[in-house]
């Protein structure tokens, strides 16, 4: 969780007290002082709500005035000129066919969403704060060092070739939705990642008990800005503009191995004319954006690397969890294995192109595999690139 100086002292006090306990998933007895410290922190994090909505899966979302959302607590966004009606200035995209019947804007609520001029922000609880002390370091930190025999992040991905002259203004994919089995502090995800130097942005789905307190498949975003990283809206950075769609959405419908129906999510990240990085789902539905001001390498510049595929995490000494369908992909079959398809990128002119030269990267080949098909004849339309990924748990 990203923390800024004005909130450091109360947070340090809370964490110091909490770290002396051995509770799991926030289940512990708190002293009166600990309770008061947590309540004080929650008042700083949870903004006054214009309206409150209870999601179908139990989470509470507050409709916050656009100008009072957590993003604008970022010290570099104090003097912004953003407004609720903002739209990205992006080149038009060709429609990517999806097998999904998911209406992502309607999966989380039974009402018409938040009122105009407000945005939905997940309410943070005491248990959320307690669990966050177990959040692992960022993926960038972990993968830049030699892996231990067990523990850490592992990837099964395809990526753009390493080239310092790469200039990407965005990328997209369609990902099948699964619910791999994880326990404790393990997590398993599928994500699109755009990166330059120490800065990166991600979007996808993940199963993460530490982050969410459950083992449901959820929509997530993540950003890394230098040595700071953050999920969703747990810290200042990502500006929400959509008043219906929420980060942390639970996907009730997921794929099952051998079934004749696939559930998919269409997603992309695109740089607009102002250098902001916009998140879109279902082709043209804007969720919000990462302002270029919060970055260094990605500020007023293009991305250098793109990754599509799976990622898992396990604490040191703990076996790795399954990825994707939980099986090694052996033959290309979208009804058996997890996949990412319609892999695209935008060049520095904003032109959308099919990703064709995509080296496979595996850092645990015994457990996880990738099959890459840049021109799979069974995919209809212009975007024929599909990659299959996944594998079982280490047990």
C-alpha positions in Angstrom: 0.0 0.0 0.0 1.4 3.4 -1.0 1.8 5.7 1.9 2.6 9.4 1.9 4.4 11.4 4.6 1.4 13.1 6.2 -0.1 9.7 7.1 3.1 7.9 8.0 3.1 8.3 11.8 -0.4 6.9 12.4 0.2 4.1 10.0 3.5 3.2 11.5 1.9 3.0 15.0 -0.8 0.7 13.7 1.6 -1.6 11.9 4.0 -1.7 14.8 1.2 -2.8 17.1 -0.2 -5.3 14.5 3.1 -6.9 13.7 3.4 -8.1 17.2 0.4 -10.3 16.7 0.1 -13.6 14.8 -3.4 -13.3 13.6 -4.5 -14.6 10.2 -6.6 -12.7 7.7 -7.3 -10.0 10.2 -8.7 -12.4 12.8 -7.2 -11.3 16.0 -8.1 -9.5 19.2 -7.2 -5.9 19.2 -6.5 -3.7 22.2 -8.4 -0.5 22.7 -5.4 1.5 21.5 -5.1 -0.6 18.4 -8.8 -0.2 17.7 -8.6 3.6 18.0 -5.5 3.8 15.8 -7.3 1.7 13.1 -10.4 3.9 13.3 -8.3 7.0 12.9 -6.6 5.6 9.8 -9.9 4.5 8.3 -11.3 8.0 8.6 -8.4 9.2 6.5 -8.8 6.6 3.9 -12.6 6.4 3.5 -14.0 9.6 2.1 -17.5 11.0 2.9 -20.0 9.2 0.7 -22.8 10.8 -1.3 -24.4 7.4 -1.6 -23.5 3.8 -0.5 -24.0 0.7 -2.5 -23.8 -2.9 -1.2 -22.4 -5.2 -3.9 -23.8 -8.6 -4.5 -20.7 -10.3 -3.2 -20.8 -8.4 0.1 -18.3 -5.5 -0.4 -19.4 -1.9 0.3 -18.8 0.8 -2.3 -19.1 4.5 -1.5 -20.0 7.0 -4.1 -17.4 9.7 -3.6 -17.4 13.2 -5.1 -15.1 13.0 -8.2 -12.8 15.7 -6.8 -12.6 14.1 -3.3 -11.6 10.6 -4.5 -8.3 9.0 -3.1 -6.3 9.7 -6.3 -6.1 13.4 -5.5 -4.4 12.8 -2.2 -1.3 12.2 -4.3 1.1 15.1 -3.7 1.7 15.5 -7.4 -2.0 15.8 -8.2 -2.9 18.6 -5.9 -3.2 21.2 -8.7 -4.9 19.1 -11.3 -7.4 20.2 -14.0 -9.2 16.8 -14.3 -13.0 16.7 -14.3 -15.8 14.0 -14.2 -16.5 14.2 -18.0 -13.0 13.5 -19.1 -12.5 11.2 -22.1 -9.3 10.0 -23.6 -8.2 11.3 -27.0 -7.5 7.9 -28.6 -7.5 6.5 -32.1 -10.6 4.5 -32.9 -10.3 0.7 -32.4 -11.6 -2.1 -34.5 -14.1 -4.2 -32.6 -12.6 -7.4 -31.1 -15.2 -10.2 -31.0 -15.6 -11.7 -27.5 -17.3 -15.0 -26.5 -18.3 -13.4 -23.2 -21.8 -12.6 -22.2 -20.6 -10.6 -19.2 -21.8 -7.0 -18.9 -19.0 -5.8 -16.7 -20.8 -2.6 -15.8 -23.7 -4.6 -14.3 -21.9 -7.3 -12.5 -21.5 -5.5 -9.2 -24.8 -3.8 -8.3 -28.5 -3.9 -8.5 -29.0 -0.2 -9.0 -28.1 2.3 -11.6 -24.7 3.0 -10.1 -23.3 6.2 -8.5 -24.9 9.6 -9.2 -23.4 11.8 -11.8 -20.3 13.6 -10.6 -19.3 10.8 -8.2 -17.3 7.6 -8.5 -17.5 4.2 -6.7 -14.6 3.5 -4.3 -14.4 0.3 -2.3 -14.7 1.0 1.5 -11.6 -0.1 3.4 -12.2 -2.1 6.5 -10.0 -2.9 9.6 -9.4 -6.4 8.3 -8.2 -4.9 5.0 -5.6 -2.8 6.9 -4.5 -5.8 8.9 -4.1 -8.1 5.9 -2.1 -5.5 4.0 0.9 -6.1 6.3 1.2 -9.4 4.6 1.3 -8.0 1.1 4.4 -9.2 -0.8 6.9 -6.8 -2.3 6.2 -5.7 -5.9 6.7 -8.1 -8.8 9.5 -5.8 -10.1 11.5 -6.1 -6.9 11.1 -9.9 -6.8 11.9 -10.8 -10.4 15.0 -8.6 -10.4 16.7 -10.9 -8.0 17.7 -14.6 -8.0 14.8 -16.8 -7.1 14.9 -18.9 -4.0 14.1 -22.6 -4.4 10.5 -21.9 -3.4 8.7 -18.6 -3.0 8.3 -15.4 -4.9 6.6 -14.5 -8.2 6.6 -16.8 -11.2 5.4 -15.9 -14.8 4.3 -17.8 -17.8 4.0 -15.1 -20.4 4.7 -13.9 -23.9 6.3 -10.5 -24.3 7.7 -8.0 -26.7 11.4 -8.4 -27.6 13.8 -6.5 -25.4 14.8 -3.4 -27.3 15.6 0.0 -25.7 14.2 1.7 -28.8 10.7 0.2 -28.4 7.9 2.8 -28.3 4.5 1.5 -27.3 1.5 3.8 -26.7 -0.6 0.9 -25.4 -1.7 -2.7 -25.6 -4.7 -4.9 -25.3 -6.0 -8.5 -25.0 -9.0 -10.7 -24.4 -8.4 -13.0 -21.4 -10.4 -16.1 -20.4 -11.6 -16.0 -16.7 -10.6 -18.8 -14.3 -10.6 -19.5 -10.6 -7.4 -21.3 -9.7 -7.2 -22.7 -6.1 -5.0 -20.7 -3.8 -4.4 -20.7 0.0 -3.1 -18.4 2.6 -0.8 -15.7 1.1 -0.6 -17.3 -2.3 -2.1 -15.6 -5.3 -2.7 -16.4 -9.0 -3.4 -14.0 -11.8 -3.7 -13.2 -15.5 -2.6 -9.8 -16.5 -1.6 -7.3 -19.2 1.5 -5.4 -18.2 3.0 -2.3 -19.8 6.4 -1.1 -18.5 9.3 1.3 -19.0 12.2 1.2 -16.5 10.9 1.4 -12.9 7.3 2.3 -13.9 4.6 -0.1 -14.9 0.8 -0.5 -15.1 -1.2 -3.7 -15.1 -4.8 -4.9 -15.6 -6.4 -8.3 -15.4 -8.0 -10.7 -13.0 -6.6 -12.3 -9.9 -7.4 -14.7 -7.0 -5.7 -13.1 -3.9 -6.8 -13.8 -0.3 -4.3 -11.3 1.1 -5.5 -8.5 -1.0 -9.3 -9.3 -0.9 -9.9 -11.6 2.0 -11.5 -14.3 -0.2 -10.7 -16.6 -3.0 -13.0 -15.2 -5.7 -11.8 -14.2 -9.2 -11.7 -10.4 -9.2 -10.9 -7.5 -11.6 -7.7 -5.7 -10.6 -5.3 -3.0 -11.6 -1.8 -2.2 -10.3 0.8 0.5 -10.8 4.4 0.8 -10.0 6.0 4.3 -9.9 9.6 4.1 -9.0 9.8 2.2 -5.7 6.1 2.7 -4.8 3.4 0.2 -5.9 -0.3 -0.1 -5.3 -3.4 -2.1 -6.2 -6.7 -0.6 -7.2 -7.6 2.5 -5.2 -5.8 1.5 -2.0 -3.6 4.5 -2.4 -3.5 7.8 -4.4 -2.7 7.5 -8.1 -5.5 6.0 -10.3 -8.2 8.5 -11.2 -11.6 6.8 -11.5 -14.0 8.4 -14.1 -16.6 5.6 -14.5 -19.6 5.9 -12.1 -20.9 2.4 -12.7 -17.9 0.1 -13.0 -15.8 -0.8 -9.9 -12.3 -2.1 -9.5 -12.4 -5.3 -7.4 -15.4 -6.6 -9.3 -16.1 -10.3 -8.7 -16.6 -12.4 -11.8 -19.3 -14.9 -10.8 -19.0 -16.7 -14.1 -15.6 -18.3 -14.8 -14.4 -21.0 -17.2 -14.4 -24.7 -16.3 -12.1 -27.2 -18.0 -13.9 -29.1 -20.7 -17.1 -26.9 -20.7 -18.4 -25.6 -24.0 -18.6 -22.0 -22.8 -15.8 -19.5 -22.3 -16.0 -16.4 -20.2 -13.8 -13.5 -21.2 -12.7 -10.0 -20.4 -11.7 -7.5 -23.1 -9.1 -5.0 -21.7 -6.6 -2.4 -22.9 -4.3 0.3 -21.6 -3.7 3.3 -23.9 -1.8 6.5 -23.7 -3.7 9.6 -24.7 -2.5 12.8 -26.3 -1.8 14.3 -22.8 0.4 11.3 -21.8 -2.1 9.8 -19.4 -2.5 6.0 -19.4 -6.2 5.1 -19.8 -7.8 1.8 -18.8 -10.6 0.5 -21.0 -12.7 -2.6 -20.9 -15.2 -4.0 -23.4 -13.4 -2.0 -26.2 -14.6 1.5 -25.5 -15.7 1.6 -21.8 -13.3 3.9 -19.9 -12.7 3.0 -16.3 -10.2 5.8 -15.5 -6.5 6.6 -15.9 -3.1 6.8 -14.4 -1.9 10.5 -14.7 1.5 10.9 -16.3 2.5 13.1 -13.4 2.8 10.2 -11.0 5.5 8.5 -13.1 9.1 9.2 -14.1 9.9 6.8 -16.9 6.3 6.7 -18.2 5.8 10.4 -17.8 5.6 12.1 -21.2 7.1 9.0 -22.8 6.1 5.7 -24.4 6.4 2.2 -22.9 9.3 -0.1 -23.7 8.0 -3.6 -22.7 4.6 -5.4 -22.8 3.7 -8.7 -21.2 0.6 -10.9 -21.7 -0.1 -14.0 -19.6 -0.1 -15.6 -16.1 1.6 -14.7 -12.8 1.6 -16.4 -9.4 3.1 -15.7 -6.0 3.9 -17.9 -3.0 5.7 -16.9 0.2 9.2 -18.3 0.7 9.0 -22.0 1.7 5.4 -22.4 0.5 4.6 -24.5 -2.6 3.6 -22.6 -5.7 -0.2 -22.5 -6.5 -1.8 -23.4 -9.8 -2.0 -21.0 -12.6 -4.8 -20.6 -15.1 -6.8 -23.8 -15.5 -4.4 -25.6 -13.2 -3.2 -27.9 -16.0 -0.2 -27.7 -18.3 -1.4 -26.7 -21.8 -0.3 -29.5 -24.2 -2.4 -28.9 -27.3 -4.1 -25.6 -28.2 -7.7 -25.8 -26.9 -9.6 -22.8 -25.5 -12.1 -25.1 -23.7 -9.3 -26.9 -21.8 -6.8 -24.2 -20.9 -6.5 -20.6 -19.9 -5.6 -18.2 -22.7 -5.0 -14.6 -23.7 -6.0 -13.8 -27.3 -6.2 -10.8 -29.6 -2.8 -9.7 -28.4 -2.3 -6.1 -29.8 -0.1 -3.1 -29.2 -0.2 0.6 -30.3 2.9 2.1 -31.8 4.1 5.7 -31.1 1.6 7.0 -33.7 -1.3 5.4 -31.9 -1.8 2.8 -34.6 -3.2 -0.5 -33.3 -1.2 -3.5 -34.5 -1.2 -7.3 -34.0 1.6 -8.5 -31.7 3.4 -11.1 -33.8 7.0 -11.4 -32.5 6.4 -12.4 -28.9 9.1 -14.5 -27.2 7.9 -16.9 -24.5 9.2 -16.3 -20.9 9.0 -19.0 -18.2 10.8 -18.9 -14.9 9.4 -22.2 -13.6 9.3 -24.5 -16.7 8.7 -27.6 -14.6 5.3 -26.3 -13.3 4.1 -23.9 -16.0 4.0 -23.9 -19.8 3.1 -21.6 -22.6 1.9 -22.3 -26.1 2.1 -19.3 -28.4 0.1 -19.2 -31.7 0.6 -15.8 -33.4 -1.6 -16.8 -36.3 -4.0 -19.4 -35.1 -6.3 -20.4 -37.9 -9.1 -21.3 -35.6 -9.5 -17.7 -34.4 -11.9 -15.7 -36.6 -11.2 -12.1 -37.7 -8.1 -10.0 -37.9 -6.7 -10.7 -34.4 -5.6 -14.3 -34.6 -2.8 -14.2 -31.9 -3.6 -16.5 -29.0 -1.4 -17.8 -26.2 -2.2 -20.6 -23.8 -0.7 -20.7 -20.3 -1.0 -22.4 -16.9 0.1 -25.3 -14.8 -0.7 -27.2 -11.5 0.4 -26.5 -8.0 3.8 -27.6 -6.8 2.3 -30.4 -4.7 
